[in-house]
């Protein structure tokens, strides 16, 4: 699916998925926003993994590393989508990104690719 491709470890796959999202949005409109953007936002805003016993410390670190990677992929996917559809996507994302806790890294990264959409 497009969601999975947007979180793929390969940059080329995420770029292609962003273009697919652009085409999907052109075809079905806001339904594409409603089905894909909340998913990416949820991946980026996952809660920290609960505390575990010392014996599970290595598993916890592996899971946190994987989670951080997924968050990075989700942020990259949003940046790629913003590069293609910033005027449509930015007004959708801002209300979600400014709710506490504010993800400053995400806001800054998306601002860099927002282009003219910030002025409108």
Contact map, one row per residue, 1 for C-alpha under 8 A:
111110000000000000000000000000000000000000000000000000000000000000000000000000000000000000000000000000000000000000000000
111111000000000010011000000000000001000000000000000000000000000000000000000000000000000000000000000000000000000000000000
111111100000000000000000000000000001001100000000000000000000000000000000000000000000000000000000000000000000000000000000
111111110000000000000000000000000000000000000000000000000000000000000000000000000000000000000000000000000000000000000000
111111110000110010000000000000000000000000000000000000000000000000000000000000000000000000000000000000000000000000000000
011111110000111011000000000000000000000000000000000000000000000000000000110010000000000000000000000000000000000000000000
001111111000010000000000000000000000000000000000000000000000000000000100110010000000000000000000000000000000000000000000
000111111110110000000000000000000000000000000000000000000000000000000000100000000000000000000000000000000000000000000000
000000111110110000000000000000000000000000000000000000000000000000000000100000000000000000000000000000000000000000000000
000000011111110000000000000000000000000000000000000000000000000000000000000000000000000000000000000000000000000000000000
000000011111111000000000000000000000000000000000000000000000000000000000000000000000000000000000000000000000000000000000
000000000111111100000000000000000000000000000000000000000000000000000000000000000000000000000000000000000000000000000000
000011011111111110000000000000000000000000000000000000000000000000000000000000000000000000000000000000000000000000000000
000011111111111111000000000000000000000000000000000000000000000000000000000110010000000000000000000000000000000000000000
000001000011111111100000000000000000000000000000000000000000000000000000000010010000000000000000000000000000000000000000
000000000001111111110000000000000000000000000000000000000000000000000000000000000000000000000000000000000000000000000000
010011000000111111111000000000000000000000000000000000000000000000000000000000000000000000000000000000000000000000000000
000001000000011111111100000000000000000000000000000000000000000000000000000010011001000000000000000000000000000000000000
000000000000001111111110000000000000000000000000000000000000000000000000000000001001000000000000000000000000000000000000
010000000000000111111111000000000000000000000000000000000000000000000000000000000000000000000000000000000000000000000000
010000000000000011111111100000010000000000000000000000000000000000000000000000001000000000000000000000000000000000000000
000000000000000001111111110000000000000000000000000000000000000000000000000000001001100000000000000000000000000000000000
000000000000000000111111111000000000000000000000000000000000000000000000000000000000000000000000000000000000000000000000
000000000000000000011111111110010000000000000000000000000000000000000000000000000000000000000000000000000000000000000000
000000000000000000001111111111111000000000000000000000000000000000000000000000000000000000000000000000000000000000000000
000000000000000000000111111110000000000000000000000000000000000000000000000000000000000000000000000000000000000000000000
000000000000000000000011111110000000000000000000000000000000000000000000000000000000000000000000000000000000000000000000
000000000000000000000001111111110000000000000000000000000000000000000000000000000000000000000000000000000000000000000000
000000000000000000000001111111111000000000000000000000000000000000000000000000000000000000000000000000000000000000000000
000000000000000000000000100111111100000000000000000000000000000000000000000000000000000000000000000000000000000000000000
000000000000000000000000100111111110000000000000000000000000000000000000000000000000000000000000000000000000000000000000
000000000000000000001001100111111111100000000000000000000000000000000000000000000000000000000000000000000000000000000000
000000000000000000000000100011111111110000000000000000000000000000000000000000000000000010010000000000000000000000000000
000000000000000000000000000001111111110000000000000000000000000000000000000000000000000000000000000000000000000000000000
000000000000000000000000000000111111111000000000000000000000000000000000000000000000000000000000000000000000000000000000
011000000000000000000000000000011111111100000000000000000000000000000000000000000000000000000000000000000000000000000000
000000000000000000000000000000011111111110000000000000000000000000000000000001000000000000001000000000000000000000000000
000000000000000000000000000000001111111111000000000000000000000000000000000000000000000000000000000000000000000000000000
001000000000000000000000000000000011111111100000000000000000000000000000000000000000000000000000000000000000000000000000
001000000000000000000000000000000001111111110000000000000000000000000000011011000000000000000000000000000000000000000000
000000000000000000000000000000000000111111111000000000000000000000000000010000000000000000000001000000000000000000000000
000000000000000000000000000000000000011111111100000000000000000000000000000000000000000000000000000000000000000000000000
000000000000000000000000000000000000001111111100000000000000000000000110010000000000000000000000000000000000000000000000
000000000000000000000000000000000000000111111100000000000000000000000111011000000000000000000000000000000000000000000000
000000000000000000000000000000000000000011111110000000000000000000000010000000000000000000000000000000000000000000000000
000000000000000000000000000000000000000001111111000000000000000000000000000000000000000000000000000000000000000000000000
000000000000000000000000000000000000000000001111100000000000000000000000000000000000000000000000000000000000000000000000
000000000000000000000000000000000000000000000111110000000000000100000000000000000000000000000000000000000000000000000000
000000000000000000000000000000000000000000000011111000000001001100000000000000000000000000000000000000000000000000000000
000000000000000000000000000000000000000000000001111100000000000000000000000000000000000000000000000000000000000000000000
000000000000000000000000000000000000000000000000111110000000000000000000000000000000000000000000000000000000000000000000
000000000000000000000000000000000000000000000000011111011001000000000000000000000000000000000000000000000000000000000000
000000000000000000000000000000000000000000000000001111111000000000000000000000000000000000000000000000000000000000000000
000000000000000000000000000000000000000000000000000111111000000000000000000000000000000000000000000000000000000000000000
000000000000000000000000000000000000000000000000000011111100000000000000000000000000000000000000000000000000000000000000
000000000000000000000000000000000000000000000000000111111111000000000000000000000000000000000000000000000000000000000000
000000000000000000000000000000000000000000000000000111111111100000000000000000000000000000000000000000000000000000000000
000000000000000000000000000000000000000000000000000000111111110000000000000000000000000000000000000000000000000000000000
000000000000000000000000000000000000000000000000000000011111111000000000000000000000000000000000000000000000000000000000
000000000000000000000000000000000000000000000000100100011111111100000000000000000000000000000000000000000000000000000000
000000000000000000000000000000000000000000000000000000001111111110000000000000000000000000000000000000000000000000000000
000000000000000000000000000000000000000000000000000000000111111111000000000000000000000000000000000000000000000000000000
000000000000000000000000000000000000000000000000100000000011111111100000000000000000000000000000000000000000000000000000
000000000000000000000000000000000000000000000001100000000001111111110000000000000000000000000000000000000000000000000000
000000000000000000000000000000000000000000000000000000000000111111111000000000000000000000000000000000000000000000000000
000000000000000000000000000000000000000000000000000000000000011111111100000000000000000000000000000000000000000000000000
000000000000000000000000000000000000000000000000000000000000001111111110000000000000000000000000000000000000000000000000
000000000000000000000000000000000000000000000000000000000000000111111111000000000000000000000000000000000000000000000000
000000000000000000000000000000000000000000000000000000000000000011111111100000000000000000000000000000000000000000000000
000000100000000000000000000000000000000000110000000000000000000001111111110000000000000000000000000000000000000000000000
000000000000000000000000000000000000000000111000000000000000000000111111111000000000000000000000000000000000000000000000
000000000000000000000000000000000000000000010000000000000000000000011111111100000000000000000000000000000000000000000000
000001111000000000000000000000000000000000000000000000000000000000001111111110000000000000000000000000000000000000000000
000001100000000000000000000000000000000110110000000000000000000000000111111111000000000000000000000000000000000000000000
000000000000000000000000000000000000000100010000000000000000000000000011111111100000000000000000000000000100100000000000
000000000000010000000000000000000000000000000000000000000000000000000001111111110000000000000000000000000000000000000000
000001100000011001000000000000000000000100000000000000000000000000000000111111111000000000000000000000000000000000000000
000000000000000000000000000000000000100100000000000000000000000000000000011111111100000000000000000000000000010000000000
000000000000000000000000000000000000000000000000000000000000000000000000001111111110000000000000000000000000110010000000
000000000000011001000000000000000000000000000000000000000000000000000000000111111111000000000000000000000000000000000000
000000000000000001101100000000000000000000000000000000000000000000000000000011111111110010000000000000000000000000000000
000000000000000000000000000000000000000000000000000000000000000000000000000001111111111011000000000000000000010011000000
000000000000000000000000000000000000000000000000000000000000000000000000000000111111110000000000000000000000000011100000
000000000000000001100100000000000000000000000000000000000000000000000000000000011111110000000000000000000000000000000000
000000000000000000000100000000000000000000000000000000000000000000000000000000001111111110000000000000000000000000000000
000000000000000000000000000000000000000000000000000000000000000000000000000000001111111111000000000000000000000011101000
000000000000000000000000000000000000000000000000000000000000000000000000000000000100111111100000000000000000000001011000
000000000000000000000000000000000000000000000000000000000000000000000000000000000000111111110000000000000000000000000000
000000000000000000000000000000001000000000000000000000000000000000000000000000001100111111111000000000000000000000000000
000000000000000000000000000000000000000000000000000000000000000000000000000000000100011111111100000000000000000001001100
000000000000000000000000000000000000000000000000000000000000000000000000000000000000001111111110000000000000000000000000
000000000000000000000000000000001000000000000000000000000000000000000000000000000000000111111111000000000000000000000000
000000000000000000000000000000000000100000000000000000000000000000000000000000000000000011111111100000000000000000000000
000000000000000000000000000000000000000000000000000000000000000000000000000000000000000001111111110000000000000000000000
000000000000000000000000000000000000000000000000000000000000000000000000000000000000000000111111111000000000000000000000
000000000000000000000000000000000000000010000000000000000000000000000000000000000000000000011111111000000000000000000000
000000000000000000000000000000000000000000000000000000000000000000000000000000000000000000001111111001100110000000000000
000000000000000000000000000000000000000000000000000000000000000000000000000000000000000000000111111111100000000000000000
000000000000000000000000000000000000000000000000000000000000000000000000000000000000000000000011111111000000000000000000
000000000000000000000000000000000000000000000000000000000000000000000000000000000000000000000000011111000000000000000000
000000000000000000000000000000000000000000000000000000000000000000000000000000000000000000000000011111100000000000000000
000000000000000000000000000000000000000000000000000000000000000000000000000000000000000000000000111111110000000000000000
000000000000000000000000000000000000000000000000000000000000000000000000000000000000000000000000110011111110000000000000
000000000000000000000000000000000000000000000000000000000000000000000000000000000000000000000000000001111111000000000000
000000000000000000000000000000000000000000000000000000000000000000000000000000000000000000000000000000111111100000000000
000000000000000000000000000000000000000000000000000000000000000000000000001000000000000000000000100000111111110000000000
000000000000000000000000000000000000000000000000000000000000000000000000000000000000000000000000100000111111111000000000
000000000000000000000000000000000000000000000000000000000000000000000000000000000000000000000000000000011111111100000000
000000000000000000000000000000000000000000000000000000000000000000000000001000100000000000000000000000001111111110000000
000000000000000000000000000000000000000000000000000000000000000000000000000001100100000000000000000000000111111111000000
000000000000000000000000000000000000000000000000000000000000000000000000000000000000000000000000000000000011111111100100
000000000000000000000000000000000000000000000000000000000000000000000000000000000000000000000000000000000001111111100000
000000000000000000000000000000000000000000000000000000000000000000000000000000100110010000000000000000000000111111100000
000000000000000000000000000000000000000000000000000000000000000000000000000000000110011001000000000000000000011111111100
000000000000000000000000000000000000000000000000000000000000000000000000000000000010010000000000000000000000001111111100
000000000000000000000000000000000000000000000000000000000000000000000000000000000000001000000000000000000000000001111111
000000000000000000000000000000000000000000000000000000000000000000000000000000000000011001000000000000000000000001111111
000000000000000000000000000000000000000000000000000000000000000000000000000000000000000001000000000000000000001001111111
000000000000000000000000000000000000000000000000000000000000000000000000000000000000000000000000000000000000000000011111
000000000000000000000000000000000000000000000000000000000000000000000000000000000000000000000000000000000000000000011111
